[in-house]
Amino acid sequence: MSTFSVRDPRVARLARKLARLRGSTMTEAVITALENDLKRERDSMPLADRYAEIAADLAAKAGPNGREVTKDDIDAMWGQ
């Protein structure tokens, strides 16, 4: 796990203000703010690009031995 240190006084001030408003820690406030910003960026992407990102993520999780799911595989999952 890498460490993250805030050296910019403005960032620290904004994080403290957000934490105070939310009744949370500075760390929680920064995490939530970053997650919200990432979601906003992702939601502004064209749908095709979002699908491509999801497909790439799934392909990476499948690893080098991953294979395409066949109709028979899908039928077996649904008990047909």
VMD Tcl script that draws the C-alpha trace (Angstrom):
set ca {
  {0.00 0.00 0.00}
  {1.41 3.38 -0.94}
  {1.15 6.43 1.26}
  {-0.40 9.70 0.21}
  {0.61 12.94 1.83}
  {-1.11 16.29 1.37}
  {1.47 19.06 1.08}
  {-0.74 21.71 -0.44}
  {-2.39 23.85 2.27}
  {-5.37 24.52 0.01}
  {-6.02 20.79 -0.44}
  {-5.78 20.22 3.31}
  {-8.15 23.13 3.97}
  {-10.70 21.86 1.44}
  {-10.49 18.30 2.78}
  {-11.01 19.54 6.35}
  {-13.98 21.65 5.26}
  {-15.61 18.76 3.38}
  {-14.96 16.38 6.28}
  {-16.53 18.81 8.71}
  {-19.62 19.26 6.51}
  {-20.03 15.50 6.11}
  {-19.15 14.63 9.69}
  {-16.39 12.32 8.49}
  {-12.61 12.06 8.59}
  {-10.46 13.88 6.08}
  {-9.50 10.53 4.55}
  {-13.15 9.53 4.07}
  {-13.94 12.94 2.58}
  {-11.07 12.68 0.08}
  {-11.99 9.09 -0.87}
  {-15.63 10.00 -1.42}
  {-14.75 13.11 -3.42}
  {-12.37 11.14 -5.66}
  {-14.88 8.31 -6.15}
  {-17.60 10.81 -7.06}
  {-15.32 12.58 -9.53}
  {-14.27 9.27 -11.13}
  {-17.95 8.28 -11.47}
  {-18.77 11.63 -13.05}
  {-15.91 11.21 -15.54}
  {-16.90 7.63 -16.31}
  {-20.56 8.61 -16.77}
  {-19.56 11.32 -19.25}
  {-17.76 8.77 -21.46}
  {-19.59 7.57 -24.57}
  {-21.34 4.26 -23.94}
  {-19.16 2.39 -26.45}
  {-16.02 3.54 -24.62}
  {-17.49 2.44 -21.28}
  {-18.30 -0.98 -22.72}
  {-14.76 -1.25 -24.11}
  {-13.36 -0.40 -20.67}
  {-15.54 -3.08 -19.04}
  {-14.55 -5.64 -21.68}
  {-10.85 -4.89 -21.16}
  {-11.25 -5.21 -17.39}
  {-13.02 -8.57 -17.74}
  {-10.43 -9.83 -20.22}
  {-7.67 -8.91 -17.77}
  {-9.49 -10.78 -14.98}
  {-9.91 -13.85 -17.21}
  {-6.15 -14.03 -17.69}
  {-4.31 -15.72 -20.53}
  {-6.49 -18.87 -20.38}
  {-9.82 -17.05 -20.60}
  {-12.32 -18.12 -23.23}
  {-15.54 -16.80 -24.72}
  {-18.80 -17.95 -23.17}
  {-20.80 -20.09 -25.56}
  {-24.57 -20.38 -25.89}
  {-24.30 -23.82 -24.29}
  {-22.51 -22.25 -21.29}
  {-25.29 -19.68 -20.92}
  {-27.99 -22.33 -21.25}
  {-26.24 -24.43 -18.57}
  {-26.14 -21.43 -16.20}
  {-29.90 -20.99 -16.67}
  {-30.58 -24.72 -16.23}
  {-31.66 -25.34 -19.80}
}
mol new
graphics top color blue
foreach p $ca { graphics top sphere $p radius 0.5 }
foreach p [lrange $ca 0 end-1] q [lrange $ca 1 end] { graphics top cylinder $p $q radius 0.2 }
display resetview
